[in-house]
């Protein structure tokens, strides 16, 4: 069995390492983009939660459009720099610079344009290249482990982001009039600038160090219009039924994910925990559990198939999310329940990407991976719109703690749909 595990070549290990750094840039950027850009609207601009919902929704719609466009374009790019590499540096620079500018904005409408349009265009060029690159260079039987390593590196970036969040909250935070913590403008400038810098660095590393298949070994490129016609022919769609089923299952799961994300750190702030308590609950307890879960489920998905253990884990995480409302409020929260429930939240948000990404990558057509990644982006954007409005309504009417059980409902609903999708990697016997 040891020989089966040690199958990564030195070249592939280096490429996985580079993709891991690209993923780290993505995770740090989106940690601040999804949390602090939203928090900025509430705390600095003084807007109601529904304004956050509109901002998130516009960004999601633009993402749905542009990741598909960039995917088609990258599939048919035959430059001397490769077909994916140029979009790393282009997308990283556009998104990173826009994020830094956002931190200085005093207008909701400028924020709406920067995050909802310009950042969406840049990040989706970066993401289309990144998500297509993994199946381009990693074979199916290694993808679970490769994605596990890559997402662990991404989550290391998340730890860095969280550490900055905690330190910045301690230095630049002050008690709000209704409890919780308010962050000064300087804190937002620091954190959003760091997020912008990380995706710029990720784009630079992707451009200079990724090694792709030579473009002369690729099939002839097609025009954008030709690709559209080919993709949406009925006969072509019938060839990808499992891909369509996977989209439906992912959409339902990610509505739950997207119900949590818009107000996650707003909720954490509202508890008013001290720095030491935050460090222990998130950094010491939750993230080690995420790292272990990510690696183990990646290995299991290569060995036993993509869905067996994932289905069991989804059910357990859903039950764990239902504990969050029991934590209590700013003056009487139960720290024991914080320690118990937060790992379930973090694993739900961060732990399932490795097996889900591997399953999706197995279903991507070889010469249309960028394009189908763009289609698969439906599972990120449509849920983002639905989840944002569900979260906005629940947070306004019932309180932010109730977004977690609402998310659990969608996780449970996704299980029969994942069972409906064919497993792309048959379980292996020891004799293989």
C-alpha positions in Angstrom: 0.0 0.0 0.0 2.9 2.4 0.6 3.9 2.2 -3.0 0.4 3.3 -4.0 0.6 6.3 -1.8 4.0 7.6 -2.9 3.1 8.3 -6.5 3.7 12.0 -6.8 6.6 12.9 -9.0 9.0 15.7 -7.9 7.6 17.9 -10.7 4.0 17.2 -9.6 4.8 18.0 -6.0 6.3 21.3 -7.0 3.2 22.1 -9.1 0.9 21.2 -6.3 3.0 23.4 -4.0 2.6 26.4 -6.4 -1.1 25.8 -6.8 -1.3 25.6 -3.0 0.2 29.2 -2.8 -2.3 30.3 -5.5 -5.0 28.8 -3.4 -3.6 30.6 -0.3 -3.9 33.9 -2.2 -7.5 33.1 -3.1 -8.4 32.1 0.4 -6.9 35.1 2.1 -8.4 37.5 -0.4 -11.9 36.0 -0.2 -11.7 35.8 3.6 -11.5 39.6 3.7 -13.7 40.1 0.6 -16.6 38.0 1.9 -16.4 39.2 5.5 -14.8 42.6 5.8 -16.2 44.1 2.6 -19.6 43.2 4.0 -18.7 44.4 7.5 -17.4 47.7 6.0 -20.9 48.4 4.5 -22.5 47.9 7.9 -19.9 49.5 10.2 -18.3 52.3 8.2 -21.0 53.2 5.7 -23.8 52.5 8.3 -26.0 50.5 6.0 -28.7 47.9 6.8 -28.0 44.2 6.2 -30.1 44.3 3.0 -27.5 46.5 1.4 -25.0 43.8 2.0 -27.3 41.4 0.3 -27.5 43.6 -2.8 -23.7 43.9 -2.9 -23.2 40.1 -2.5 -25.8 39.4 -5.2 -24.4 41.7 -7.8 -20.9 40.2 -7.2 -22.4 36.7 -7.6 -24.2 37.6 -10.9 -21.0 39.1 -12.4 -19.1 36.0 -11.2 -21.5 33.7 -12.9 -21.1 35.6 -16.2 -17.4 36.2 -16.1 -16.0 32.9 -14.8 -17.8 31.3 -17.7 -16.4 33.9 -20.2 -12.8 33.6 -18.8 -13.1 29.8 -18.8 -14.0 29.7 -22.5 -11.2 32.2 -23.3 -8.6 30.4 -21.3 -9.5 27.0 -23.0 -8.8 28.6 -26.3 -5.7 30.7 -25.4 -2.6 29.6 -27.2 -0.1 32.2 -26.1 3.6 31.7 -25.5 2.9 32.0 -21.8 0.3 29.1 -21.9 -3.4 29.0 -21.7 -4.0 29.5 -18.0 -0.9 31.4 -16.7 -1.8 34.9 -18.2 -5.1 35.0 -16.3 -3.4 34.5 -12.9 -1.4 37.7 -13.1 -4.2 39.7 -14.9 -6.9 38.6 -12.5 -4.7 39.0 -9.4 -3.7 42.5 -10.2 -7.2 43.7 -11.1 -8.8 42.2 -8.0 -5.9 43.1 -5.6 -5.7 46.7 -6.6 -9.5 47.1 -6.5 -9.6 45.6 -3.0 -7.1 48.2 -1.7 -9.0 51.1 -3.3 -12.2 49.8 -1.7 -10.8 50.2 1.7 -10.6 54.0 1.2 -14.1 54.4 -0.3 -16.8 56.5 1.5 -19.5 55.8 -1.0 -21.8 52.8 -1.1 -22.2 53.1 -4.9 -18.4 53.1 -5.4 -18.2 50.1 -3.2 -20.9 48.4 -5.3 -19.0 49.0 -8.5 -15.6 48.0 -7.1 -16.7 44.7 -5.4 -19.8 43.9 -7.5 -18.2 44.5 -10.9 -14.5 45.1 -11.1 -13.3 42.7 -8.3 -15.8 40.1 -9.7 -14.2 40.4 -13.2 -10.6 40.1 -11.8 -11.2 37.3 -9.4 -13.1 35.2 -11.9 -10.2 35.3 -14.4 -7.9 34.1 -11.6 -10.4 31.4 -10.5 -11.1 30.1 -14.0 -7.4 29.6 -14.5 -6.8 28.0 -11.1 -9.8 25.6 -11.1 -9.0 24.4 -14.6 -5.3 23.9 -13.8 -5.7 21.2 -11.2 -7.4 18.6 -13.5 -5.0 19.7 -16.3 -2.0 18.4 -14.5 -3.2 16.0 -11.8 -4.6 12.6 -12.8 -7.9 11.3 -11.3 -6.6 8.8 -8.9 -4.4 11.5 -7.2 -6.9 14.4 -7.1 -8.3 13.7 -3.7 -4.9 13.9 -2.0 -3.7 16.7 -4.3 -6.8 18.8 -3.5 -6.4 17.9 0.2 -2.8 19.3 0.2 -3.8 22.3 -1.9 -6.8 23.2 0.3 -4.7 22.7 3.5 -2.3 25.3 2.1 -5.3 27.5 1.4 -6.5 27.1 4.9 -3.0 28.0 6.2 -3.7 31.2 4.5 -7.0 31.4 6.3 -5.2 31.0 9.6 -2.9 33.9 8.7 -6.0 35.9 7.8 -7.7 35.0 11.0 -4.6 35.9 13.1 -4.5 39.3 11.4 -8.3 39.6 12.0 -7.8 38.9 15.7 -4.9 41.2 16.2 -6.5 44.0 14.2 -9.8 43.6 16.1 -7.8 43.9 19.4 -5.9 47.0 18.3 -8.5 48.9 16.2 -11.7 47.5 17.7 -14.0 49.3 20.2 -17.3 48.3 21.9 -20.4 49.0 19.8 -23.4 50.8 21.2 -25.5 47.6 21.0 -22.7 45.2 22.1 -20.1 43.5 20.1 -17.1 45.2 18.5 -16.8 47.9 15.9 -13.6 48.2 13.8 -12.0 51.5 13.1 -11.4 52.6 9.4 -7.7 52.0 9.8 -8.3 48.4 10.6 -10.3 47.9 7.4 -7.6 49.6 5.4 -5.0 47.2 6.9 -7.0 44.0 6.4 -8.4 44.8 2.9 -4.9 45.8 1.7 -3.4 42.5 3.0 -6.2 40.6 1.2 -5.4 42.5 -2.0 -1.7 41.9 -1.7 -2.1 38.1 -1.2 -4.1 37.6 -4.5 -1.5 39.8 -6.3 1.3 37.6 -5.0 -0.7 34.4 -5.9 -1.2 35.7 -9.5 2.5 36.5 -9.8 3.5 33.0 -8.6 1.0 31.4 -10.9 2.3 33.3 -13.9 6.0 32.6 -13.3 6.1 29.1 -11.9 3.2 27.1 -13.2 4.2 24.7 -16.0 1.5 23.8 -18.5 1.3 21.4 -21.4 2.9 23.1 -24.5 0.3 24.9 -26.5 1.3 23.0 -29.7 0.1 19.8 -28.1 -3.4 21.2 -27.5 -6.3 20.9 -30.0 -6.9 23.8 -32.3 -8.6 26.7 -30.6 -12.2 27.6 -31.4 -14.0 31.0 -31.5 -16.1 32.1 -28.6 -19.3 31.7 -30.6 -18.4 28.2 -31.8 -17.7 27.1 -28.3 -21.1 28.5 -27.2 -22.9 26.6 -29.9 -21.0 23.4 -29.2 -21.6 23.5 -25.5 -25.3 24.1 -25.5 -26.3 21.6 -28.1 -28.8 19.1 -26.8 -26.6 16.2 -27.9 -23.6 17.7 -26.0 -25.6 18.2 -22.8 -26.8 14.6 -22.9 -23.2 13.5 -22.7 -22.7 15.3 -19.3 -25.7 14.2 -17.3 -23.6 13.4 -14.2 -22.1 16.8 -14.4 -25.6 18.3 -14.4 -26.6 16.2 -11.4 -23.4 17.3 -9.6 -24.4 21.0 -10.2 -27.8 20.5 -8.6 -26.3 18.8 -5.5 -23.6 21.4 -5.1 -26.1 24.3 -5.4 -28.3 22.9 -2.6 -25.2 22.3 -0.3 -23.8 25.8 -1.1 -27.0 27.6 -0.3 -26.3 26.5 3.2 -22.7 27.6 3.0 -23.8 31.0 1.6 -26.3 31.5 4.3 -23.5 31.4 6.9 -20.8 33.5 5.1 -22.3 37.0 4.8 -22.7 37.5 8.6 -20.3 35.0 10.0 -17.8 37.4 11.5 -20.4 40.0 12.2 -21.9 37.3 14.4 -18.6 36.4 16.0 -18.0 40.1 16.7 -21.5 40.4 18.3 -20.5 37.9 21.0 -17.9 40.2 22.3 -15.3 37.4 23.1 -11.9 38.4 24.2 -8.8 37.9 22.2 -7.6 34.8 24.1 -11.0 33.2 23.8 -11.1 33.8 20.1 -7.6 32.5 19.6 -8.4 29.3 21.5 -11.8 28.7 19.8 -10.7 29.4 16.3 -7.0 28.9 16.0 -6.3 26.2 18.6 -9.5 24.1 18.4 -11.3 24.7 15.0 -8.5 25.0 12.5 -6.6 21.9 13.5 -9.8 20.0 13.1 -10.3 21.5 9.6 -6.7 20.5 8.6 -7.2 16.9 9.8 -10.6 16.6 8.2 -9.4 18.0 4.8 -6.5 15.7 4.5 -8.2 12.6 5.8 -11.3 13.0 3.6 -9.0 13.7 0.6 -7.2 10.4 1.1 -10.5 8.5 1.7 -12.0 9.9 -1.5 -9.1 8.5 -3.5 -9.3 5.2 -1.8 -13.0 4.5 -1.3 -14.7 6.9 -3.8 -15.8 10.5 -3.8 -19.1 10.4 -1.9 -19.2 7.7 0.8 -17.6 9.5 3.6 -18.6 12.9 2.4 -22.3 12.1 2.8 -21.7 10.9 6.4 -19.7 14.1 7.2 -22.3 16.4 5.8 -25.0 14.9 8.1 -22.8 15.3 11.1 -21.8 18.9 10.3 -25.5 19.8 9.9 -26.3 18.5 13.4 -23.3 20.5 14.7 -24.6 23.8 13.2 -27.8 23.5 15.1 -25.8 24.0 18.3 -24.9 27.6 17.5 -28.1 29.3 18.7 -27.6 27.7 22.1 -24.4 29.7 22.6 -26.3 32.7 23.9 -25.6 36.5 23.6 -22.9 39.0 24.3 -23.4 39.0 28.1 -24.2 35.4 28.8 -22.7 33.2 26.0 -21.5 29.7 26.8 -17.9 29.4 25.9 -18.1 25.6 26.2 -20.7 25.6 23.4 -18.5 27.9 21.4 -15.7 25.4 21.6 -18.0 22.6 20.7 -19.9 24.2 17.8 -17.2 26.3 16.0 -15.3 23.3 14.6 -18.6 22.2 12.9 -19.0 25.7 11.4 -15.4 25.9 10.1 -15.4 22.4 8.7 -18.7 23.1 6.9 -17.2 26.2 5.3 -13.7 24.9 4.6 -13.5 21.1 4.9 -15.6 19.9 2.0 -13.8 21.7 -0.9 -11.3 18.9 -1.4 -13.6 16.0 -2.1 -16.2 18.2 -3.9 -13.6 19.7 -6.1 -12.1 16.3 -6.9 -15.5 14.9 -7.8 -16.3 17.9 -10.0 -12.9 17.9 -11.7 -13.4 14.2 -12.6 -16.5 15.2 -14.6 -14.9 18.1 -16.6 -14.4 17.4 -20.3 -10.6 17.4 -21.0 -10.6 20.1 -23.7 -13.3 22.3 -22.1 -12.3 22.4 -18.5 -12.2 26.2 -18.2 -15.6 26.4 -19.9 -17.2 23.8 -17.7 -15.6 25.3 -14.6 -17.4 28.4 -15.6 -20.7 26.5 -15.8 -19.9 24.9 -12.5 -19.6 28.4 -11.1 -23.3 28.3 -11.0 -22.9 26.4 -7.8 -21.0 29.3 -6.2 -23.0 32.2 -7.5 -26.6 31.2 -7.5 -26.3 29.9 -3.9 -24.6 33.1 -3.0 -27.6 35.2 -4.2 -30.1 32.9 -2.5 -28.1 32.5 0.7 -27.4 36.2 1.0 -31.1 37.1 1.0 -32.0 34.2 3.3 -29.3 35.3 5.7 -30.3 39.0 5.4 -33.9 38.2 6.2 -33.1 35.8 9.1 -30.5 38.1 10.6 -32.9 41.1 10.5 -36.0 39.3 11.7 -34.7 36.7 14.1 -31.0 37.4 14.8 -27.8 36.2 13.3 -27.5 33.1 15.4 -30.4 31.5 13.5 -28.6 31.6 10.1 -26.7 28.4 11.2 -29.7 26.1 11.7 -31.1 27.5 8.4 -27.8 26.5 6.7 -28.1 23.0 8.3 -31.4 22.5 6.6 -29.8 22.9 3.2 -27.0 20.6 4.0 -29.4 17.9 4.9 -31.4 18.5 1.7 -28.3 18.1 -0.4 -27.6 14.6 0.8 -30.1 12.7 -1.5 -28.9 14.8 -4.5 -25.3 13.8 -3.8 -26.4 10.2 -3.6 -28.0 10.6 -7.0 -24.7 11.5 -8.7 -22.5 8.6 -9.9 -19.2 8.2 -8.0 -16.4 8.9 -10.5 -13.8 6.8 -8.7 -14.7 3.2 -7.9 -13.5 1.9 -4.5 -10.1 0.2 -4.8 -9.3 -3.2 -3.4 -6.0 -4.1 -1.8 -5.1 -6.3 -4.7 -5.2 -3.5 -7.2 
